[in-house]
Amino acid sequence: MVPLSEPWWKKSVVYQIYPRSFMDSNGDGIGDLQGIISKIPYLQRLGIDVIWLSPIYDSPNDDNGYDIRNYEAIMSEFGTMEDFDQLLEEAKKVGIRIVMDLVVNHTSDEHHWFIESRSSKDSQYRDYYIWREGNGELPPNNWESVFSGSAWEKEKNTNSYYLHLFSKKQPDLNWEHQPLRDDIYKMMSYWLDKGIGGFRMDVINFISKDSKLLDGKVYAGQLYGDGSPYYINGPNIHTYLQEMNAKVLSHYDVMTVGEMPGTSTDEAKIYTDPSNQEVNMIFTFEHMNIDHGPFEKWDIQPFNLVKLKKVLEKWQTALYNKGWNSLYWNNHDQPRVVSRFGCDDEKYREKSAKMLAICLHMLQGTPYIYQGEEFGMTNVKFKSIEDYRDIETLNMYKEKSNQGIPHKEILDSIYAAGRDNARTPMQWSTDGGFSTGTPWINMNPNTPKINAELALEDTSSIFYTYQKLIQLRKEHDIITYGRFQLLLANHVNLFVYKRIFEKQEWLVISNFSKETELLDLSCCKIQDYKFKVIIANYEDIKIEGNTLKVRPYEAFVLSFGRG
C-alpha cells in the first residue's frame, strides 16, 4: 500500500554536476554557474528533479573545491553569489531543487579558522582542528592519508602536528569542540535559508575520531598504517548527526545524503532509520569496491557480476521498510561505469549504457545520474601523466614511481580507476561545446562521436532511455515501494530480479556480457507468461514458448499481473 504522505525525494532523480567540467560561459576553460544556468532547459528535458552541485565555495583548489577557504562565498572562477541566486531561481521555475555539497570533515589550510588555529597554541580557534605533539621525531601515529603519505603535517610555528586525512592543505576539523560545531550549523542555516533543497555530506562518517589516535595496522607492501578503524563511523558520529538534525535540518523540508565509505548495512540502517533523525540516505561504496584489490583501489580486479548482485541484494533487502537507498553507478570520484563493469565501451557502448541504466533505475532508492552518464560518456586514456589534474592520481603516480613500478603499469591503473575519468569536460557537441577557450583538463578524444547534441537528435539514444526511466519512476509505485527479490544469484552473466508490489510483479533482466543467454522463465517463478514490456534496450523481445533469448548487453523490464 502506498503511504499517504511520503518525502518528495523518494520519487526524485538527482543529477550531479561537477561545475568545473560542466559548461563554461566565459571562455576561460572552466565551467561556471552561468554555464549551468544555460543548461537548465536541457536538464528539464531530461526530467530530473534535483541538481547536486559539487563544491562551488571559495577555494584555492588543491582538491578541486573540496578544500574550502570560505563557506559563504562563491569560487571566483565559478561566478558570484548573485549568479548562484539566479541559478536557484531559474531551477525553481522548472521544479528543480539545488542540493549543495557539505564539506565539514576538513577545510582548506587557507580558511581563517586554520590561519588563526596555527598561529598560536593559545588561539581561540586552536581546538577547531586536531593538533598533537610528535612521537619523538615521528608524527603522532602511523596513519596514511587517503591521498598517500602521512596523514600528519608538522606546523613549524607551534612545532605541532595537525591531522589531514586528505591533502596536507585539508586539515581535519575537530568535531569534539562545540564552538566549531555551532559555527558549522550557522553556515548550514545560511544556505538553507536561501532555499536550497538539502546537502550531500562529504565523507561525513569521518568526522568523529577516536581520541586515542592509535596506530593503524600496516598491511603487506604498505608504507603507512590503516587508521580507518579509528575514524570511520567513530564513537560520536550518531551524536553529531542527531545534533545537526535537531539544530538545523529538522527545520527545513530537505534531502540529505551522507557519503559514508566503509559503512555496513547494519550501520546504514541506523543512519537512515527515520526515527533516528540523522540522514535520509547514504552513499555506500561496497558495490564500487568489487573490482578493487584488498588494500587499495589501484589494484584492479576482474569484474564479477555474482559479487555485484550479492552486494546490491544485501542493500536492497537490509534497508527495505527500515531506511532508504541511494542508487548510483557514477560520480566525480568514480571511473565511468560504461567502461568499467565488464562492458565493451566501443562496439556495445550504447547497449551496455542502456542496460546499466535499466538495471540500476529499477531498484528501490533515489537514483543519481552523473553528468554525461545520460549519453554514455566513457573513461579517457591520456598518454602523458602531465595531462592529469587529480591530486590523488598525481600523488599515487609519484609514490609508485619512487617504488620502481613501471610507468605503463601505473598508467593502466589510472586508466581503470583514476578520478579524472569522470572529470573530463562535458561533451556537448561534435566540436566540444564546453568552452570557447582551452579547457582546464583535456576533453575526451571521442567527443566528436559521443556528445549530447547527437544524443538529442536520435530518439533511440541513451538520453531518451534515461528520460523514460525518470518518467517511469514517477508513474509506477512499484519502483518506489516494491519488494526486491534476486533470482539466479549465481548466474555469471545475467542479473535477474523481481520487484513485487500488491498484485504486481516486474521482472528485470540484464545481460552483463557479449554472450547471448537463454533464460527459462520457469526459473523466474512466473505463474502466467502473459506480460507487458515496460522498457527495453532492443526493439523487440525474443521469446519462444517460455524461453527468453537475452542478447549481448540486453536489458528489459516485463510486467506481470494487474496494473
C-alpha positions as CSV (number, residue, x, y, z in Angstrom):
1,M,0.0,0.0,0.0
2,V,1.2,3.5,-0.9
3,P,1.8,5.6,2.2
4,L,-0.4,8.7,2.4
5,S,2.5,11.1,3.0
6,E,6.0,10.4,1.8
7,P,9.0,12.7,1.4
8,W,9.4,14.2,-2.0
9,W,12.9,12.8,-2.5
10,K,11.6,9.2,-2.7
11,K,10.4,9.6,-6.2
12,S,13.0,12.1,-7.2
13,V,16.0,11.6,-9.5
14,V,19.2,13.5,-8.8
15,Y,21.7,14.8,-11.4
16,Q,25.2,15.5,-10.2
17,I,27.0,18.5,-11.7
18,Y,30.8,18.8,-11.4
19,P,30.8,22.6,-12.1
20,R,34.4,22.9,-13.3
21,S,33.7,20.4,-16.1
22,F,30.0,21.1,-16.9
23,M,29.7,24.3,-19.0
24,D,31.9,27.3,-19.4
25,S,30.1,30.5,-20.2
26,N,33.0,33.0,-20.5
27,G,35.7,31.2,-22.4
28,D,38.3,30.8,-19.6
29,G,38.2,27.0,-19.9
30,I,36.5,26.5,-16.5
31,G,32.8,25.6,-16.1
32,D,30.8,28.1,-14.1
33,L,27.4,28.9,-12.7
34,Q,26.2,30.9,-15.7
35,G,27.1,27.8,-17.8
36,I,24.9,25.7,-15.6
37,I,22.0,28.2,-15.9
38,S,22.3,28.0,-19.7
39,K,21.7,24.2,-19.5
40,I,18.6,24.2,-17.2
41,P,16.4,23.6,-20.3
42,Y,18.5,20.5,-21.1
43,L,18.1,19.2,-17.6
44,Q,14.4,20.0,-17.6
45,R,14.1,18.0,-20.9
46,L,15.9,15.0,-19.2
47,G,13.3,15.2,-16.4
48,I,15.5,15.3,-13.3
49,D,14.2,16.7,-10.0
50,V,17.3,17.7,-8.2
51,I,20.8,19.1,-9.1
52,W,23.6,18.1,-6.7
53,L,26.4,20.7,-7.1
54,S,29.9,19.6,-6.3
55,P,31.5,22.4,-4.2
56,I,31.2,25.9,-5.6
57,Y,32.6,27.6,-2.5
58,D,35.7,29.8,-2.4
59,S,38.7,27.5,-2.6
60,P,42.4,27.5,-3.5
61,N,41.6,24.3,-5.5
62,D,44.1,21.9,-4.1
63,D,41.4,19.2,-4.3
64,N,39.1,20.8,-6.9
65,G,36.9,22.7,-4.4
66,Y,36.8,20.1,-1.6
67,D,39.3,22.4,0.2
68,I,37.1,25.2,1.3
69,R,38.5,28.6,2.2
70,N,35.2,30.4,2.8
71,Y,31.9,28.5,3.2
72,E,29.8,31.6,2.5
73,A,31.5,32.8,-0.7
74,I,31.5,31.5,-4.3
75,M,34.7,30.5,-6.0
76,S,35.5,33.4,-8.3
77,E,36.2,31.1,-11.3
78,F,32.5,29.9,-11.0
79,G,30.9,33.3,-10.6
80,T,29.3,35.3,-7.8
81,M,26.7,34.9,-5.2
82,E,24.3,36.7,-7.5
83,D,24.9,34.0,-10.1
84,F,24.1,31.4,-7.5
85,D,20.9,33.1,-6.5
86,Q,19.9,33.3,-10.2
87,L,20.6,29.6,-10.6
88,L,18.5,28.8,-7.6
89,E,15.7,30.9,-9.0
90,E,15.9,29.5,-12.6
91,A,15.9,26.0,-11.3
92,K,13.0,26.6,-9.1
93,K,10.9,27.9,-12.0
94,V,11.1,24.5,-13.6
95,G,10.6,22.5,-10.4
96,I,14.3,21.6,-9.9
97,R,15.8,21.8,-6.4
98,I,19.5,22.5,-5.8
99,V,21.4,20.3,-3.3
100,M,24.8,21.6,-2.1
101,D,27.9,19.7,-1.2
102,L,28.6,19.9,2.6
103,V,32.3,19.5,3.3
104,V,32.8,19.7,7.0
105,N,35.3,16.9,7.8
106,H,38.0,19.4,6.8
107,T,38.6,22.9,5.4
108,S,41.4,24.5,3.4
109,D,44.5,25.4,5.3
110,E,43.7,28.9,4.0
111,H,40.4,29.1,5.9
112,H,40.6,31.8,8.5
113,W,39.8,29.3,11.2
114,F,43.0,27.4,10.4
115,I,45.1,30.5,9.9
116,E,44.2,31.5,13.4
117,S,44.5,28.0,14.8
118,R,48.1,27.5,13.6
119,S,49.2,31.0,14.8
120,S,49.3,30.1,18.4
121,K,48.5,27.3,20.9
122,D,46.5,30.0,22.7
123,S,44.4,30.9,19.7
124,Q,40.6,30.8,20.3
125,Y,40.5,28.7,17.1
126,R,43.2,26.2,18.2
127,D,40.7,23.5,19.1
128,Y,38.8,23.9,15.8
129,Y,41.4,21.4,14.4
130,I,43.2,18.2,15.6
131,W,46.6,19.1,16.9
132,R,49.1,16.7,18.5
133,E,52.7,16.6,19.6
134,G,55.1,14.4,17.7
135,N,56.2,10.9,18.8
136,G,59.8,11.9,19.1
137,E,61.0,12.7,15.6
138,L,57.9,10.9,14.1
139,P,54.3,12.0,13.6
140,P,51.8,11.3,16.4
141,N,50.8,8.0,14.7
142,N,51.3,6.0,11.5
143,W,48.1,6.8,9.7
144,E,48.2,7.1,6.0
145,S,46.4,9.9,4.1
146,V,43.7,8.9,1.6
147,F,45.9,10.8,-0.9
148,S,49.1,8.8,0.0
149,G,51.8,9.7,2.5
150,S,51.4,10.5,6.2
151,A,48.1,11.9,7.5
152,W,50.1,14.3,9.7
153,E,51.9,17.5,8.8
154,K,54.2,19.4,11.1
155,E,53.4,23.1,11.6
156,K,56.6,25.0,12.3
157,N,55.0,27.9,14.1
158,T,53.9,25.9,17.1
159,N,56.1,22.8,16.4
160,S,53.0,20.6,16.4
161,Y,51.3,18.3,14.0
162,Y,47.8,18.6,12.6
163,L,45.8,15.8,11.1
164,H,44.8,15.7,7.5
165,L,43.1,12.6,6.2
166,F,43.3,14.0,2.7
167,S,45.7,16.6,1.3
168,K,48.0,18.5,3.7
169,K,46.1,21.6,2.6
170,Q,42.9,20.0,4.0
171,P,43.3,20.0,7.8
172,D,40.7,17.9,9.6
173,L,38.2,19.7,11.8
174,N,37.8,18.8,15.5
175,W,34.1,17.9,15.9
176,E,34.6,17.4,19.7
177,H,34.8,21.2,20.0
178,Q,31.2,22.6,20.5
179,P,32.0,26.1,19.2
180,L,33.2,24.5,15.9
181,R,30.0,22.5,15.5
182,D,27.9,25.6,16.3
183,D,29.7,27.6,13.5
184,I,29.1,24.8,11.1
185,Y,25.4,24.7,11.9
186,K,25.2,28.5,11.3
187,M,26.8,28.0,7.9
188,M,24.3,25.3,7.0
189,S,21.4,27.5,8.0
190,Y,22.8,30.3,5.8
191,W,22.4,28.1,2.7
192,L,19.1,26.5,3.7
193,D,17.6,30.0,4.3
194,K,18.5,30.8,0.7
195,G,16.2,27.9,-0.3
196,I,18.5,25.1,-1.3
197,G,17.0,21.6,-1.2
198,G,19.5,19.9,1.1
199,F,23.0,18.6,1.4
200,R,25.2,15.8,0.1
201,M,27.6,15.4,3.0
202,D,31.2,14.7,2.0
203,V,32.8,11.8,4.0
204,I,30.5,12.7,6.8
205,N,31.2,9.5,8.7
206,F,34.8,10.6,9.1
207,I,34.0,13.5,11.4
208,S,34.2,11.5,14.7
209,K,37.7,10.3,15.5
210,D,38.8,8.0,18.3
211,S,40.6,10.5,20.5
212,K,43.3,7.8,21.4
213,L,44.6,8.1,17.8
214,L,46.1,4.6,18.0
215,D,48.5,3.3,15.3
216,G,46.8,1.5,12.4
217,K,47.7,-1.9,11.1
218,V,50.4,-1.9,8.4
219,Y,49.5,-4.3,5.6
220,A,52.0,-6.1,3.4
221,G,53.5,-3.8,0.8
222,Q,52.2,-0.7,2.5
223,L,54.3,2.2,4.0
224,Y,51.8,3.5,6.5
225,G,49.1,2.2,8.9
226,D,45.4,1.9,8.2
227,G,43.8,4.4,10.5
228,S,40.3,3.9,9.2
229,P,39.0,1.8,12.1
230,Y,39.7,4.9,14.3
231,Y,37.9,7.5,12.2
232,I,35.3,5.7,10.1
233,N,31.9,5.6,11.9
234,G,33.6,6.9,15.0
235,P,32.4,6.9,18.6
236,N,30.3,10.1,18.5
237,I,29.1,10.1,14.9
238,H,25.4,9.5,15.7
239,T,25.5,12.1,18.4
240,Y,26.8,14.7,16.0
241,L,24.4,13.8,13.2
242,Q,21.4,13.9,15.6
243,E,22.5,17.2,16.9
244,M,22.9,18.5,13.4
245,N,19.4,17.4,12.6
246,A,17.9,18.8,15.8
247,K,19.6,22.2,15.5
248,V,19.4,22.6,11.7
249,L,17.9,20.1,9.3
250,S,14.7,19.4,11.1
251,H,13.6,23.0,10.5
252,Y,13.6,22.6,6.7
253,D,12.0,20.3,4.1
254,V,15.2,19.0,2.6
255,M,17.0,15.9,1.4
256,T,20.3,14.7,3.0
257,V,22.6,12.0,1.7
258,G,25.8,11.1,3.6
259,E,28.9,9.9,1.8
260,M,30.0,7.1,4.1
261,P,32.8,4.8,3.0
262,G,33.3,1.7,5.0
263,T,29.7,1.5,6.2
264,S,27.9,-1.8,6.6
265,T,24.2,-2.4,6.1
266,D,23.6,-2.6,9.9
267,E,25.2,0.8,10.3
268,A,23.3,2.2,7.4
269,K,20.0,1.1,8.9
270,I,20.9,3.2,12.0
271,Y,21.9,6.2,9.9
272,T,18.9,6.2,7.6
273,D,16.1,5.0,10.0
274,P,13.7,8.0,10.1
275,S,13.2,7.6,13.8
276,N,16.9,8.3,14.5
277,Q,16.7,11.6,12.6
278,E,20.2,11.5,11.2
279,V,20.3,11.4,7.3
280,N,17.8,10.3,4.7
281,M,20.2,8.0,2.8
282,I,23.8,7.3,2.4
283,F,26.2,6.6,-0.4
284,T,27.6,3.1,0.1
285,F,30.9,2.1,-1.6
286,E,30.6,-1.6,-1.3
287,H,29.4,-2.1,-4.9
288,M,32.1,0.3,-6.1
289,N,34.8,-1.7,-4.5
290,I,34.1,-5.1,-6.1
291,D,36.9,-4.6,-8.7
292,H,39.4,-3.3,-6.2
293,G,42.2,-5.3,-4.5
294,P,42.1,-5.9,-0.7
295,F,44.3,-2.9,0.2
296,E,43.8,-0.2,-2.5
297,K,41.7,0.8,-5.4
298,W,44.6,0.9,-7.8
299,D,44.9,-2.9,-7.6
300,I,42.3,-3.6,-10.3
301,Q,40.5,-7.0,-10.2
302,P,38.3,-8.6,-12.9
303,F,34.6,-7.6,-12.8
304,N,32.5,-10.2,-11.0
305,L,28.7,-10.0,-11.6
306,V,27.9,-12.6,-9.0
307,K,29.7,-10.5,-6.4
308,L,27.9,-7.3,-7.6
309,K,24.5,-9.0,-7.3
310,K,25.1,-10.2,-3.8
311,V,26.1,-6.7,-2.7
312,L,23.1,-5.0,-4.2
313,E,20.8,-7.7,-2.9
314,K,22.2,-7.2,0.6
315,W,21.5,-3.4,0.5
316,Q,18.1,-3.7,-1.2
317,T,16.8,-6.2,1.4
318,A,18.5,-4.8,4.5
319,L,17.1,-1.3,4.2
320,Y,13.6,-2.3,2.9
321,N,11.0,-0.7,5.2
322,K,13.8,0.4,7.5
323,G,15.9,3.1,5.8
324,W,16.5,4.2,2.2
325,N,19.0,3.5,-0.5
326,S,20.8,5.8,-2.9
327,L,21.4,4.3,-6.3
328,Y,24.4,5.2,-8.4
329,W,27.0,3.9,-10.9
330,N,29.0,7.1,-11.4
331,N,30.2,10.2,-9.6
332,H,33.1,12.6,-9.6
333,D,35.3,10.1,-7.7
334,Q,34.5,7.0,-9.8
335,P,35.5,5.9,-13.3
336,R,32.8,5.8,-15.9
337,V,30.7,2.7,-15.4
338,V,30.2,2.0,-19.1
339,S,33.9,1.5,-19.4
340,R,34.2,-0.3,-16.1
341,F,31.8,-3.1,-15.3
342,G,32.8,-5.6,-17.9
343,C,31.3,-3.7,-20.7
344,D,32.6,-3.1,-24.2
345,D,32.6,0.7,-24.4
346,E,33.1,0.8,-28.2
347,K,31.1,-1.9,-30.0
348,Y,28.4,-2.2,-27.3
349,R,28.7,1.2,-25.6
350,E,25.1,2.2,-26.4
351,K,23.5,-1.1,-25.5
352,S,25.6,-1.5,-22.3
353,A,24.9,2.0,-21.2
354,K,21.2,1.5,-21.5
355,M,21.4,-1.9,-19.8
356,L,23.3,-0.4,-16.8
357,A,20.7,2.4,-16.6
358,I,17.7,0.0,-16.6
359,C,19.3,-2.4,-14.2
360,L,20.0,0.4,-11.6
361,H,16.9,2.5,-12.0
362,M,14.5,-0.4,-11.4
363,L,16.0,-0.8,-7.9
364,Q,14.4,0.8,-4.8
365,G,16.0,4.1,-3.8
366,T,16.9,7.5,-5.1
367,P,18.9,7.4,-8.3
368,Y,21.8,9.7,-9.0
369,I,22.9,10.4,-12.6
370,Y,26.4,11.9,-13.1
371,Q,26.9,14.4,-15.9
372,G,27.4,12.7,-19.2
373,E,26.2,9.4,-18.0
374,E,22.9,10.1,-19.7
375,F,24.5,9.8,-23.2
376,G,27.3,7.3,-22.4
377,M,30.5,9.2,-21.7
378,T,33.4,6.9,-21.3
379,N,36.8,6.7,-19.5
380,V,39.7,8.6,-21.0
381,K,43.3,7.4,-21.7
382,F,45.7,10.3,-21.6
383,K,49.1,9.3,-22.8
384,S,51.1,11.6,-20.5
385,I,50.8,11.9,-16.7
386,E,51.1,15.7,-17.4
387,D,47.6,15.6,-18.8
388,Y,46.1,14.6,-15.5
389,R,44.9,17.0,-12.8
390,D,43.6,15.0,-9.9
391,I,45.7,15.2,-6.7
392,E,45.0,11.6,-5.7
393,T,46.2,10.4,-9.1
394,L,49.3,12.5,-9.2
395,N,50.3,11.6,-5.6
396,M,49.8,7.9,-6.4
397,Y,51.9,8.2,-9.6
398,K,54.7,9.8,-7.7
399,E,54.7,7.3,-4.8
400,K,54.6,4.3,-7.1
401,S,57.2,5.7,-9.4
402,N,59.5,6.1,-6.4
403,Q,58.8,2.4,-5.6
404,G,60.1,1.5,-9.1
405,I,56.8,0.4,-10.6
406,P,56.9,0.9,-14.4
407,H,55.2,3.9,-16.0
408,K,52.9,1.8,-18.2
409,E,51.7,-0.3,-15.3
410,I,50.8,2.8,-13.3
411,L,49.1,4.4,-16.2
412,D,47.0,1.3,-16.7
413,S,45.7,1.6,-13.2
414,I,44.9,5.3,-13.8
415,Y,43.0,4.4,-17.0
416,A,40.9,2.0,-15.0
417,A,40.4,3.8,-11.6
418,G,41.5,7.4,-11.9
419,R,39.1,10.1,-10.8
420,D,39.9,12.2,-13.9
421,N,37.9,9.7,-15.9
422,A,34.8,11.4,-14.5
423,R,36.2,14.9,-14.7
424,T,36.9,15.5,-18.4
425,P,34.6,18.3,-19.7
426,M,31.0,17.6,-20.6
427,Q,30.8,16.6,-24.3
428,W,28.0,18.9,-25.5
429,S,28.6,18.8,-29.3
430,T,30.7,17.3,-32.0
431,D,33.2,20.2,-31.7
432,G,33.2,20.0,-27.9
433,G,30.8,22.7,-26.9
434,F,32.2,23.0,-23.4
435,S,34.3,26.2,-23.8
436,T,35.5,28.6,-26.5
437,G,38.8,28.6,-24.7
438,T,41.3,25.9,-23.6
439,P,39.6,23.5,-21.1
440,W,41.2,23.2,-17.7
441,I,41.6,19.5,-18.5
442,N,41.6,18.0,-22.0
443,M,38.4,16.7,-23.4
444,N,38.0,13.0,-24.2
445,P,39.2,12.4,-27.8
446,N,35.9,10.6,-28.6
447,T,33.9,13.8,-28.2
448,P,33.0,14.1,-31.9
449,K,31.2,10.7,-31.7
450,I,29.8,10.9,-28.2
451,N,28.0,14.0,-27.2
452,A,24.7,15.5,-26.1
453,E,24.0,17.1,-29.5
454,L,24.0,13.7,-31.2
455,A,22.1,12.1,-28.4
456,L,19.2,14.6,-28.5
457,E,18.9,14.2,-32.3
458,D,18.5,10.4,-32.1
459,T,15.2,9.4,-30.5
460,S,16.6,5.9,-29.7
461,S,19.7,7.2,-27.9
462,I,20.8,6.6,-24.4
463,F,19.5,10.0,-23.3
464,Y,15.9,9.0,-24.1
465,T,16.3,5.8,-22.1
466,Y,17.2,7.8,-19.1
467,Q,14.3,10.2,-19.8
468,K,11.9,7.3,-19.8
469,L,13.3,5.7,-16.7
470,I,12.9,9.0,-14.8
471,Q,9.3,9.2,-16.0
472,L,8.5,5.6,-15.1
473,R,9.6,6.2,-11.5
474,K,7.1,9.0,-11.2
475,E,4.3,6.9,-12.8
476,H,4.7,3.5,-11.1
477,D,4.6,3.0,-7.3
478,I,6.1,-0.5,-7.7
479,I,9.5,1.1,-8.4
480,T,9.4,3.2,-5.2
481,Y,7.7,0.7,-2.8
482,G,8.1,-2.7,-4.3
483,R,10.0,-5.5,-2.6
484,F,13.2,-6.7,-4.2
485,Q,13.8,-10.4,-5.0
486,L,17.0,-11.6,-6.6
487,L,16.8,-14.6,-8.9
488,L,19.6,-16.7,-10.4
489,A,22.1,-15.3,-7.9
490,N,25.0,-17.4,-9.2
491,H,24.5,-16.8,-12.9
492,V,27.7,-15.3,-14.2
493,N,26.3,-13.1,-16.9
494,L,22.6,-12.4,-16.1
495,F,21.3,-10.1,-13.4
496,V,17.7,-11.1,-12.9
497,Y,15.4,-9.7,-10.2
498,K,11.8,-9.1,-9.4
499,R,10.0,-6.1,-7.9
500,I,6.8,-7.1,-6.2
501,F,4.1,-4.7,-5.0
502,E,0.5,-5.5,-4.2
503,K,-0.7,-7.6,-7.1
504,Q,2.1,-6.6,-9.5
505,E,5.3,-8.3,-10.4
506,W,8.0,-6.8,-12.5
507,L,10.8,-8.9,-13.9
508,V,14.1,-7.1,-14.6
509,I,16.6,-8.9,-16.8
510,S,20.1,-7.5,-17.7
511,N,22.8,-9.2,-19.6
512,F,26.3,-8.0,-18.5
513,S,28.1,-9.9,-21.3
514,K,28.7,-10.2,-25.0
515,E,27.2,-13.6,-25.0
516,T,23.6,-14.5,-25.9
517,E,21.9,-16.2,-22.9
518,L,18.8,-18.4,-22.9
519,L,16.6,-17.9,-19.9
520,D,13.8,-20.4,-18.9
521,L,11.0,-18.3,-17.4
522,S,10.1,-21.2,-15.2
523,C,13.3,-20.4,-13.2
524,C,11.8,-17.0,-12.5
525,K,8.7,-18.4,-10.7
526,I,6.3,-16.7,-13.1
527,Q,2.8,-18.1,-13.0
528,D,1.4,-16.5,-16.1
529,Y,3.7,-15.9,-19.1
530,K,1.5,-13.0,-20.4
531,F,3.4,-9.8,-19.9
532,K,3.8,-6.2,-20.9
533,V,7.1,-4.7,-21.8
534,I,7.8,-1.7,-19.6
535,I,11.2,-0.7,-21.1
536,A,13.9,-2.4,-23.2
537,N,17.1,-1.6,-25.0
538,Y,16.4,-3.7,-28.1
539,E,13.4,-3.1,-30.3
540,D,11.8,-6.5,-29.6
541,I,11.9,-9.3,-27.0
542,K,13.0,-12.7,-28.3
543,I,10.8,-15.4,-26.8
544,E,9.9,-18.9,-27.8
545,G,7.4,-20.7,-25.5
546,N,8.7,-19.9,-22.1
547,T,12.3,-19.3,-23.1
548,L,13.8,-15.8,-23.4
549,K,16.8,-15.2,-25.6
550,V,18.8,-12.4,-23.9
551,R,21.2,-10.8,-26.4
552,P,24.5,-9.1,-25.6
553,Y,24.1,-6.3,-23.1
554,E,20.3,-6.6,-23.4
555,A,18.0,-5.3,-20.7
556,F,14.3,-5.2,-20.4
557,V,11.5,-5.0,-17.8
558,L,8.4,-7.2,-18.0
559,S,5.2,-6.5,-16.1
560,F,3.1,-9.5,-14.9
561,G,-0.2,-9.3,-13.2
562,R,-2.7,-6.4,-12.9
563,G,-1.7,-2.8,-13.0
